[in-house]
């Protein structure tokens, strides 16, 4: 009985530092995941040759953001409050359309969009 108890104590003392080392390595990996950025407003300029939209934020005066897109960007349209989402392409978003853009910021303050949602009105 004494040997079993001693063995159990030895294994637990050995296992505890190993388990904390594994969890300590996982924590920094989670911190590296960037928070998804979001910008919404009215398209004031579109440039298909540069793959950019200039979007003026709703209700904030003149706050504008350049949104870049590429072939991996998903384009959708949706009526406000509706659950049905329609797939579209970039040619269906025009100046004056209200859009919601999601993606990630780069160091120069440009939003690289992974999703651009054109909001439709009834």
FISETOR-929078 format. One record per residue: residue number from 1; residue in one letter; x, y, z of N, C-alpha, C in turn. Coordinates in steps of 0.1 Angstrom, whole numbers. Example, Ala and Ser with C-alpha at 12.3 -4.5 7.8 and 13.67 -1.06 7.14 Angstrom:
REM residues 2
+-----+------+-------+-------+-------+-------+-------+-------+-------+-------+-------+
| pos | code |    nu |    nv |    nw |   cau |   cav |   caw |    cu |    cv |    cw |
+-----+------+-------+-------+-------+-------+-------+-------+-------+-------+-------+
|   1 |    A |   132 |   -57 |    78 |   123 |   -45 |    78 |   132 |   -33 |    78 |
|   2 |    S |   128 |   -22 |    71 |   137 |   -11 |    71 |   129 |     0 |    79 |
+-----+------+-------+-------+-------+-------+-------+-------+-------+-------+-------+
This chain:
REM residues 122
+-----+------+-------+-------+-------+-------+-------+-------+-------+-------+-------+
| pos | code |    nu |    nv |    nw |   cau |   cav |   caw |    cu |    cv |    cw |
+-----+------+-------+-------+-------+-------+-------+-------+-------+-------+-------+
|   1 |    X |     8 |   -12 |     0 |     0 |     0 |     0 |     9 |    13 |     0 |
|   2 |    X |    19 |    12 |     7 |    29 |    24 |     8 |    35 |    27 |    -5 |
|   3 |    X |    39 |    16 |   -12 |    46 |    18 |   -25 |    36 |    24 |   -35 |
|   4 |    X |    24 |    20 |   -35 |    14 |    25 |   -44 |    11 |    40 |   -41 |
|   5 |    X |    11 |    44 |   -29 |     9 |    58 |   -25 |    21 |    66 |   -29 |
|   6 |    X |    33 |    61 |   -27 |    45 |    68 |   -31 |    46 |    70 |   -46 |
|   7 |    X |    42 |    59 |   -53 |    42 |    60 |   -68 |    32 |    70 |   -73 |
|   8 |    X |    20 |    70 |   -67 |    10 |    80 |   -71 |    14 |    94 |   -68 |
|   9 |    X |    21 |    96 |   -57 |    26 |   110 |   -53 |    37 |   114 |   -63 |
|  10 |    X |    46 |   105 |   -67 |    57 |   108 |   -76 |    51 |   111 |   -90 |
|  11 |    X |    41 |   103 |   -95 |    35 |   106 |  -108 |    28 |   120 |  -108 |
|  12 |    X |    21 |   123 |   -97 |    14 |   136 |   -97 |    24 |   147 |   -97 |
|  13 |    X |    35 |   146 |   -89 |    45 |   157 |   -89 |    51 |   158 |  -102 |
|  14 |    X |    53 |   148 |  -109 |    59 |   148 |  -123 |    50 |   154 |  -133 |
|  15 |    X |    37 |   150 |  -132 |    27 |   153 |  -142 |    23 |   168 |  -141 |
|  16 |    X |    23 |   174 |  -129 |    18 |   188 |  -128 |    26 |   198 |  -135 |
|  17 |    X |    40 |   198 |  -134 |    48 |   207 |  -142 |    46 |   205 |  -157 |
|  18 |    X |    45 |   193 |  -161 |    43 |   190 |  -176 |    30 |   196 |  -181 |
|  19 |    X |    19 |   194 |  -173 |     6 |   200 |  -177 |     6 |   215 |  -178 |
|  20 |    X |    13 |   221 |  -168 |    13 |   236 |  -168 |    21 |   241 |  -180 |
|  21 |    X |    32 |   234 |  -183 |    40 |   238 |  -195 |    32 |   237 |  -208 |
|  22 |    X |    24 |   227 |  -209 |    16 |   225 |  -221 |     5 |   237 |  -222 |
|  23 |    X |    -1 |   240 |  -211 |   -11 |   251 |  -211 |    -5 |   264 |  -213 |
|  24 |    X |     7 |   266 |  -208 |    14 |   279 |  -210 |    18 |   281 |  -224 |
|  25 |    X |    21 |   271 |  -232 |    24 |   272 |  -246 |    11 |   275 |  -254 |
|  26 |    X |     0 |   271 |  -250 |   -13 |   273 |  -257 |   -18 |   287 |  -255 |
|  27 |    X |   -15 |   294 |  -244 |   -21 |   307 |  -241 |   -16 |   317 |  -251 |
|  28 |    X |    -3 |   319 |  -254 |     1 |   329 |  -264 |    -5 |   327 |  -278 |
|  29 |    X |    -7 |   315 |  -282 |   -13 |   312 |  -295 |   -27 |   318 |  -296 |
|  30 |    X |   -35 |   318 |  -285 |   -48 |   324 |  -285 |   -47 |   339 |  -285 |
|  31 |    X |   -37 |   345 |  -280 |   -36 |   360 |  -280 |   -33 |   365 |  -294 |
|  32 |    X |   -27 |   357 |  -302 |   -23 |   361 |  -316 |   -35 |   362 |  -325 |
|  33 |    X |   -46 |   356 |  -321 |   -58 |   357 |  -330 |   -63 |   371 |  -329 |
|  34 |    X |   -64 |   378 |  -341 |   -68 |   392 |  -341 |   -84 |   392 |  -340 |
|  35 |    X |   -88 |   403 |  -334 |  -102 |   405 |  -333 |  -107 |   410 |  -347 |
|  36 |    X |  -119 |   405 |  -351 |  -125 |   408 |  -364 |  -129 |   423 |  -363 |
|  37 |    X |  -124 |   430 |  -374 |  -127 |   444 |  -375 |  -141 |   446 |  -383 |
|  38 |    X |  -148 |   457 |  -380 |  -160 |   460 |  -387 |  -161 |   475 |  -390 |
|  39 |    X |  -166 |   478 |  -402 |  -168 |   492 |  -406 |  -180 |   492 |  -414 |
|  40 |    X |  -190 |   501 |  -411 |  -202 |   502 |  -419 |  -205 |   516 |  -422 |
|  41 |    X |  -211 |   518 |  -434 |  -215 |   531 |  -438 |  -218 |   531 |  -453 |
|  42 |    X |  -218 |   543 |  -459 |  -222 |   545 |  -473 |  -209 |   545 |  -482 |
|  43 |    X |  -210 |   538 |  -493 |  -199 |   538 |  -502 |  -199 |   551 |  -509 |
|  44 |    X |  -188 |   558 |  -508 |  -187 |   571 |  -515 |  -178 |   571 |  -528 |
|  45 |    X |  -169 |   561 |  -528 |  -161 |   559 |  -540 |  -158 |   544 |  -541 |
|  46 |    X |  -159 |   539 |  -553 |  -155 |   525 |  -556 |  -144 |   525 |  -567 |
|  47 |    X |  -135 |   516 |  -565 |  -124 |   516 |  -575 |  -121 |   501 |  -578 |
|  48 |    X |  -129 |   495 |  -588 |  -127 |   481 |  -591 |  -113 |   478 |  -596 |
|  49 |    X |  -106 |   487 |  -603 |   -92 |   484 |  -607 |   -82 |   483 |  -596 |
|  50 |    X |   -85 |   490 |  -585 |   -76 |   490 |  -573 |   -82 |   480 |  -562 |
|  51 |    X |   -94 |   475 |  -565 |  -101 |   466 |  -555 |  -103 |   473 |  -542 |
|  52 |    X |  -108 |   485 |  -542 |  -111 |   492 |  -530 |  -124 |   499 |  -530 |
|  53 |    X |  -130 |   501 |  -518 |  -142 |   509 |  -516 |  -138 |   520 |  -505 |
|  54 |    X |  -143 |   532 |  -507 |  -141 |   542 |  -496 |  -155 |   543 |  -490 |
|  55 |    X |  -156 |   540 |  -477 |  -168 |   539 |  -470 |  -169 |   550 |  -459 |
|  56 |    X |  -179 |   559 |  -460 |  -181 |   569 |  -449 |  -190 |   563 |  -438 |
|  57 |    X |  -185 |   564 |  -426 |  -192 |   558 |  -415 |  -205 |   565 |  -412 |
|  58 |    X |  -215 |   557 |  -410 |  -228 |   563 |  -407 |  -229 |   571 |  -394 |
|  59 |    X |  -234 |   583 |  -395 |  -236 |   592 |  -383 |  -224 |   598 |  -377 |
|  60 |    X |  -212 |   597 |  -384 |  -200 |   602 |  -378 |  -194 |   614 |  -386 |
|  61 |    X |  -202 |   620 |  -394 |  -197 |   632 |  -401 |  -188 |   627 |  -413 |
|  62 |    X |  -176 |   630 |  -412 |  -167 |   627 |  -424 |  -157 |   616 |  -422 |
|  63 |    X |  -160 |   607 |  -412 |  -150 |   596 |  -410 |  -151 |   586 |  -421 |
|  64 |    X |  -140 |   584 |  -428 |  -140 |   576 |  -440 |  -129 |   565 |  -438 |
|  65 |    X |  -131 |   553 |  -444 |  -122 |   542 |  -444 |  -120 |   536 |  -457 |
|  66 |    X |  -108 |   533 |  -461 |  -105 |   525 |  -473 |  -107 |   511 |  -470 |
|  67 |    X |  -115 |   504 |  -477 |  -117 |   489 |  -476 |  -111 |   482 |  -488 |
|  68 |    X |  -102 |   473 |  -486 |   -96 |   466 |  -497 |  -103 |   452 |  -498 |
|  69 |    X |  -105 |   447 |  -510 |  -110 |   433 |  -511 |  -102 |   426 |  -522 |
|  70 |    X |  -104 |   413 |  -522 |   -97 |   405 |  -532 |  -106 |   393 |  -536 |
|  71 |    X |  -101 |   383 |  -543 |  -109 |   372 |  -548 |  -114 |   364 |  -537 |
|  72 |    X |  -109 |   364 |  -524 |  -114 |   356 |  -513 |  -125 |   363 |  -506 |
|  73 |    X |  -128 |   376 |  -508 |  -138 |   383 |  -501 |  -152 |   378 |  -505 |
|  74 |    X |  -160 |   375 |  -495 |  -174 |   371 |  -498 |  -183 |   383 |  -499 |
|  75 |    X |  -191 |   383 |  -509 |  -200 |   394 |  -511 |  -215 |   389 |  -510 |
|  76 |    X |  -222 |   396 |  -501 |  -236 |   392 |  -499 |  -245 |   405 |  -499 |
|  77 |    X |  -258 |   402 |  -500 |  -268 |   413 |  -498 |  -279 |   408 |  -489 |
|  78 |    X |  -285 |   417 |  -482 |  -295 |   413 |  -472 |  -304 |   425 |  -469 |
|  79 |    X |  -317 |   422 |  -468 |  -327 |   432 |  -464 |  -325 |   434 |  -449 |
|  80 |    X |  -327 |   446 |  -443 |  -326 |   448 |  -429 |  -336 |   439 |  -422 |
|  81 |    X |  -331 |   432 |  -412 |  -340 |   424 |  -404 |  -344 |   410 |  -410 |
|  82 |    X |  -340 |   408 |  -422 |  -343 |   395 |  -429 |  -333 |   385 |  -427 |
|  83 |    X |  -337 |   372 |  -426 |  -327 |   361 |  -424 |  -321 |   356 |  -437 |
|  84 |    X |  -328 |   359 |  -448 |  -323 |   354 |  -461 |  -311 |   363 |  -466 |
|  85 |    X |  -300 |   356 |  -469 |  -288 |   363 |  -474 |  -286 |   358 |  -488 |
|  86 |    X |  -283 |   368 |  -497 |  -281 |   365 |  -511 |  -267 |   367 |  -515 |
|  87 |    X |  -261 |   357 |  -522 |  -247 |   359 |  -527 |  -247 |   368 |  -539 |
|  88 |    X |  -238 |   378 |  -539 |  -237 |   387 |  -550 |  -222 |   388 |  -554 |
|  89 |    X |  -219 |   397 |  -564 |  -205 |   399 |  -567 |  -202 |   414 |  -566 |
|  90 |    X |  -189 |   418 |  -567 |  -185 |   431 |  -564 |  -191 |   442 |  -573 |
|  91 |    X |  -195 |   437 |  -585 |  -201 |   447 |  -595 |  -215 |   452 |  -590 |
|  92 |    X |  -221 |   445 |  -581 |  -234 |   449 |  -576 |  -234 |   459 |  -565 |
|  93 |    X |  -222 |   463 |  -560 |  -221 |   473 |  -550 |  -217 |   486 |  -557 |
|  94 |    X |  -225 |   496 |  -556 |  -223 |   509 |  -562 |  -221 |   520 |  -552 |
|  95 |    X |  -217 |   532 |  -557 |  -216 |   544 |  -549 |  -230 |   547 |  -543 |
|  96 |    X |  -231 |   550 |  -531 |  -243 |   553 |  -524 |  -250 |   542 |  -517 |
|  97 |    X |  -245 |   530 |  -519 |  -250 |   518 |  -512 |  -245 |   518 |  -498 |
|  98 |    X |  -253 |   512 |  -489 |  -249 |   511 |  -475 |  -243 |   497 |  -474 |
|  99 |    X |  -231 |   496 |  -468 |  -225 |   483 |  -466 |  -219 |   481 |  -452 |
| 100 |    X |  -218 |   468 |  -449 |  -211 |   464 |  -436 |  -199 |   456 |  -441 |
| 101 |    X |  -187 |   460 |  -437 |  -175 |   453 |  -441 |  -168 |   447 |  -428 |
| 102 |    X |  -165 |   435 |  -429 |  -158 |   428 |  -418 |  -145 |   422 |  -424 |
| 103 |    X |  -135 |   422 |  -415 |  -121 |   418 |  -419 |  -111 |   420 |  -409 |
| 104 |    X |   -99 |   425 |  -413 |   -88 |   427 |  -404 |   -81 |   440 |  -408 |
| 105 |    X |   -77 |   448 |  -398 |   -69 |   460 |  -401 |   -55 |   457 |  -404 |
| 106 |    X |   -48 |   464 |  -413 |   -34 |   463 |  -415 |   -27 |   474 |  -407 |
| 107 |    X |   -14 |   475 |  -407 |    -7 |   485 |  -400 |    -9 |   499 |  -405 |
| 108 |    X |   -13 |   500 |  -418 |   -15 |   514 |  -423 |   -29 |   519 |  -421 |
| 109 |    X |   -38 |   511 |  -414 |   -51 |   515 |  -412 |   -61 |   512 |  -422 |
| 110 |    X |   -58 |   503 |  -431 |   -67 |   498 |  -442 |   -74 |   486 |  -437 |
| 111 |    X |   -87 |   485 |  -440 |   -94 |   473 |  -436 |   -94 |   463 |  -448 |
| 112 |    X |   -88 |   451 |  -446 |   -88 |   440 |  -456 |  -101 |   432 |  -454 |
| 113 |    X |  -111 |   433 |  -462 |  -124 |   427 |  -460 |  -124 |   412 |  -464 |
| 114 |    X |  -130 |   404 |  -455 |  -133 |   390 |  -457 |  -147 |   389 |  -461 |
| 115 |    X |  -156 |   399 |  -457 |  -170 |   399 |  -460 |  -175 |   413 |  -462 |
| 116 |    X |  -182 |   415 |  -473 |  -189 |   428 |  -476 |  -203 |   425 |  -478 |
| 117 |    X |  -212 |   431 |  -469 |  -226 |   429 |  -470 |  -233 |   442 |  -474 |
| 118 |    X |  -240 |   441 |  -486 |  -247 |   452 |  -491 |  -261 |   452 |  -484 |
| 119 |    X |  -265 |   462 |  -477 |  -278 |   463 |  -470 |  -288 |   468 |  -479 |
| 120 |    X |  -299 |   461 |  -481 |  -310 |   465 |  -489 |  -322 |   471 |  -481 |
| 121 |    X |  -329 |   480 |  -487 |  -341 |   486 |  -480 |  -354 |   481 |  -487 |
| 122 |    X |  -364 |   480 |  -480 |  -377 |   475 |  -485 |  -384 |   485 |  -494 |
+-----+------+-------+-------+-------+-------+-------+-------+-------+-------+-------+
